[in-house]
């Protein structure tokens, strides 16, 4: 996962510190970004190039010259700064103003936001990490799935998807004291598939600590992760979030789940096929009884 701006720098501090190293056209774009953060968040490279008096290629070059992998990563850093410094109602007003009121505009912005997130996920997602995660899940006696907040939906989806590939799964949406009870059956030959967005809480800490205690492997799907937390899990799979919040946190996490499910099926085709056949027979039995 990218660590370009995980040192806590605010976006404007990060950019100003690098202005003198930019070429004139890139400096022009960077100064436009500093003066118009909202427009940067909600605009494409082409729109930004036109607004800054340059081109979309110059906008992309500027992002890379500033130390980012590209415009999507720059937007995520800007989005973090924007979120930290701006009240939620102000952020919502900015989003509504930029997305517009027409259906076509809303379609364009949501689709563009989705495409940027998927492009960034493809850049971050290492094939070897996917392979390692898939093998850990295949080898597990049982896969325990859990998600923080809305990400619990992705964890439940993962339990269904992996079960249909022949894995034994158990989804948990408990929190607090009930989570403690749910963790009791976890064993050293189990694996935990945990979905956590950028935030962390005591429930996440409990899962990671108990998994460490019993020796269960943890696969973490997350949009952002501090270095100390990454050292406590076996595999991290990135699911980039949206700086504009035009699309929800579950978009990339659910696609990571699909990738895992297909990777597992390709490694264990006989198990996946026999499970699919069994599911078909069970569904047929239900149909006959109606």
C-alpha positions in Angstrom: 0.0 0.0 0.0 1.1 3.5 -0.7 2.9 5.4 2.1 3.6 8.7 0.3 1.6 10.9 2.8 1.2 8.7 5.8 3.6 10.8 7.8 0.8 13.1 8.8 1.6 16.1 6.5 -1.4 18.2 5.4 -1.9 18.5 1.7 -1.0 22.2 1.4 2.1 21.8 3.5 3.2 18.9 1.4 2.7 20.8 -1.9 4.3 24.1 -0.7 7.4 22.3 0.4 7.9 21.0 -3.2 6.8 24.1 -5.2 10.4 25.2 -6.0 11.2 21.8 -7.5 8.4 21.9 -10.1 8.6 23.1 -13.7 6.8 26.3 -14.4 3.7 24.6 -15.9 3.6 22.2 -13.0 4.0 25.0 -10.5 1.0 26.7 -12.1 -1.1 23.6 -11.6 0.1 23.2 -8.0 -0.8 26.7 -7.1 -4.2 26.3 -8.6 -4.7 23.2 -6.5 -3.7 25.1 -3.3 -6.2 27.9 -4.1 -9.1 25.6 -5.2 -9.0 22.4 -3.1 -12.7 21.7 -3.6 -12.5 21.9 -7.3 -9.5 19.5 -7.3 -11.4 16.9 -5.3 -14.5 16.9 -7.6 -12.9 17.4 -11.0 -11.2 15.1 -13.6 -7.7 15.7 -14.9 -9.2 17.3 -18.0 -11.4 19.7 -16.1 -8.5 20.6 -13.9 -6.2 21.2 -16.8 -8.7 23.5 -18.4 -9.4 25.4 -15.2 -5.6 25.8 -14.5 -4.9 26.9 -18.1 -2.8 23.8 -18.9 -3.6 20.2 -20.0 -4.7 17.0 -18.4 -1.3 15.6 -19.0 0.3 18.4 -17.1 -2.1 17.8 -14.2 -1.0 14.2 -14.0 2.7 15.1 -14.3 2.2 17.6 -11.5 0.7 15.0 -9.2 3.7 12.7 -9.9 6.2 15.5 -9.5 4.7 16.1 -6.1 5.5 12.6 -5.0 2.1 10.9 -5.7 1.5 7.9 -7.9 -1.0 9.9 -9.8 -4.1 12.2 -9.5 -6.2 9.6 -7.5 -3.6 9.4 -4.7 -3.2 13.2 -4.7 -7.0 13.5 -4.3 -7.0 11.0 -1.4 -4.4 13.0 0.5 -6.3 16.2 -0.2 -9.5 14.5 0.9 -7.9 13.5 4.2 -6.8 17.1 4.9 -10.3 18.4 3.8 -12.0 16.0 6.1 -9.8 16.8 9.0 -10.3 20.6 8.6 -13.9 20.8 7.5 -17.2 20.1 9.3 -19.4 17.3 7.8 -22.1 19.7 6.7 -19.7 21.8 4.8 -18.2 18.8 3.1 -21.7 17.7 2.1 -22.5 21.1 0.7 -19.3 21.1 -1.3 -20.1 17.7 -2.7 -23.7 18.7 -3.6 -22.5 21.9 -5.3 -20.0 20.0 -7.4 -22.1 17.1 -8.4 -24.9 19.2 -9.7 -28.6 18.6 -9.8 -29.0 16.9 -13.2 -29.1 13.1 -13.5 -26.5 13.0 -16.2 -24.0 15.0 -14.1 -24.6 12.7 -11.1 -24.0 9.6 -13.3 -20.8 11.1 -14.7 -19.4 12.0 -11.3 -20.2 8.7 -9.6 -18.9 6.7 -12.6 -15.7 8.8 -12.7 -15.2 8.4 -9.0 -15.7 4.6 -9.3 -13.2 4.4 -12.2 -10.6 6.3 -10.3 -10.9 4.1 -7.2 -10.7 0.9 -9.3 -7.6 2.2 -11.2 -5.9 3.0 -7.9 -6.8 -0.4 -6.4 -5.4 -2.1 -9.4 -2.1 -0.2 -8.9 -1.9 -1.0 -5.2 -3.1 -4.7 -5.3 -0.1 -7.0 -5.5 -0.8 -10.4 -7.2 1.5 -12.1 -4.7 -0.6 -10.7 -1.8 -3.8 -12.0 -3.3 -2.2 -15.4 -3.8 -0.9 -15.5 -0.2 -4.3 -14.5 1.2 -6.2 -17.0 -0.9 -3.9 -19.8 0.2 -4.3 -18.8 3.9 -8.1 -19.0 3.5 -7.9 -22.3 1.6 -5.7 -23.9 4.3 -7.9 -22.7 7.2 -10.2 -25.0 9.1 -12.7 -22.1 9.3 -12.7 -18.6 7.9 -14.1 -16.0 10.4 -15.3 -12.9 8.6 -16.0 -9.6 10.4 -16.2 -5.9 9.3 -16.2 -2.6 11.0 -19.4 -0.6 10.6 -20.7 -0.6 7.0 -17.8 -2.9 6.1 -19.7 -5.7 7.9 -21.8 -6.0 4.7 -18.6 -6.9 2.8 -17.6 -9.4 5.5 -21.0 -11.1 5.2 -20.7 -11.1 1.4 -17.3 -12.7 1.8 -18.7 -15.5 4.0 -21.3 -16.3 1.3 -18.8 -16.1 -1.6 -16.1 -18.3 0.1 -18.7 -20.8 1.3 -19.8 -21.3 -2.3 -16.2 -22.1 -3.2 -16.2 -24.9 -0.6 -14.6 -23.1 2.4 -16.1 -23.3 5.9 -17.0 -19.8 6.9 -18.6 -18.1 9.9 -19.7 -14.5 9.6 -19.8 -12.3 12.7 -21.4 -8.9 13.0 -21.2 -8.7 16.8 -19.4 -5.8 18.6 -18.5 -5.2 22.2 -19.1 -7.9 24.7 -20.9 -10.1 22.2 -17.8 -10.0 19.9 -15.8 -11.4 22.8 -18.1 -14.4 22.9 -18.0 -14.8 19.2 -14.2 -15.0 19.2 -14.1 -17.9 21.6 -14.2 -20.7 19.0 -11.2 -19.2 17.0 -8.4 -21.8 16.7 -4.7 -21.7 15.5 -5.7 -23.4 12.2 -8.4 -20.8 11.5 -8.2 -17.6 9.5 -9.8 -14.2 10.1 -10.9 -12.1 7.1 -11.3 -8.6 8.5 -12.7 -5.6 6.7 -11.7 -2.2 8.2 -11.8 1.2 6.5 -9.4 4.0 7.5 -10.6 4.1 11.1 -9.8 1.6 13.9 -11.6 0.9 17.2 -11.4 -1.4 20.3 -13.3 -4.2 18.5 -10.6 -4.3 15.8 -7.9 -4.3 18.4 -9.6 -7.2 20.2 -9.8 -9.3 17.1 -6.2 -8.7 16.2 -4.9 -9.3 19.7 -6.9 -12.5 20.2 -5.9 -13.8 16.7 -2.3 -13.2 17.7 -2.8 -15.0 21.0 -4.3 -18.2 19.5 -2.1 -18.1 16.3 -4.8 -17.6 13.8 -3.9 -15.9 10.5 -5.5 -12.5 9.7 -6.1 -11.2 6.2 -7.0 -7.5 6.4 -8.9 -5.6 3.7 -8.5 -1.9 4.4 -8.4 1.5 2.7 -5.5 2.8 4.9 -3.4 1.2 7.5 -0.7 2.4 9.9 2.6 0.6 9.8 2.3 -0.8 13.4 -1.1 -2.5 12.5 0.2 -4.0 9.3 2.9 -5.8 11.2 0.2 -7.7 13.2 -1.5 -9.3 10.2 -0.4 -11.9 7.7 -1.7 -10.1 4.5 -3.0 -6.6 3.8 -5.3 -6.2 0.7 -5.9 -2.5 -0.2 -9.4 -1.3 -0.9 -9.0 2.5 -1.6 -11.7 4.8 -0.4 -13.2 7.8 -2.1 -11.9 11.3 -1.2 -15.2 12.8 -2.5 -17.5 10.1 -0.9 -19.4 10.0 -4.2 -19.1 6.2 -3.8 -19.3 4.2 -0.6 -16.6 2.3 1.2 -17.9 -1.1 0.2 -17.2 -0.7 -3.5 -13.6 -1.7 -3.6 -13.8 -4.0 -0.7 -16.5 -6.1 -2.4 -14.3 -6.3 -5.5 -11.4 -7.5 -3.4 -13.7 -10.3 -2.2 -14.6 -11.3 -5.7 -10.9 -11.5 -6.6 -10.3 -13.7 -3.6 -13.2 -16.0 -4.5 -12.1 -16.4 -8.1 -8.5 -17.0 -7.0 -9.6 -19.7 -4.6 -11.8 -21.3 -7.2 -8.9 -21.4 -9.7 -6.7 -23.1 -7.1 -9.3 -25.6 -5.8 -11.5 -26.2 -8.9 -12.8 -29.6 -7.8 -13.9 -28.3 -4.4 -15.5 -25.3 -6.0 -17.4 -27.4 -8.6 -18.6 -30.0 -6.1 -19.9 -27.2 -3.8 -21.7 -25.5 -6.7 -23.2 -28.9 -7.7 -24.4 -29.4 -4.1 -25.9 -25.9 -4.0 -27.8 -26.6 -7.2 -29.2 -29.8 -5.8 -30.3 -28.2 -2.6 -32.0 -25.4 -4.5 -33.7 -28.0 -6.7 -35.0 -29.7 -3.6 -36.4 -26.5 -2.3 -38.1 -25.9 -5.6 -39.7 -29.3 -5.6 -41.3 -28.8 -2.2 -43.1 -25.6 -3.2 
